[in-house]
Amino acid sequence: MIRNVVVGRLLPDVPAEQVDAALQALRDLRVEGVTIRLVAGTDLGLREGNASFAITVDLDDEDAYRVYDLDEEHNRIRREMFAPISASIERIQFRLPG
């Protein structure tokens, strides 16, 4: 299983509703032939300097990740909903043990 982790920092003064809408769009995303196990949320502010939001997506294997990553709707959400509100976004993919 592959875990994709995305951590982002928002631009100043981005309304919470806009962030929530972007995260919900990913939660609602369906990619044909791919099982997506996605968890996403915004920082609780428990520690200074944290990122603004995080997304984890578990996918069956590398092929499923590639299909998810290239999906047209997924890329529209990234381009139209996350890019305009994000100062930075970092990603990592790694294999889960077992």
Beta strands, then each sheet from edge to edge (+ up, - down):
strand 1: 2-10
strand 2: 37-42
strand 3: 53-59
strand 4: 86-95
sheet 1: 2+ 3- 1+ 4-
end
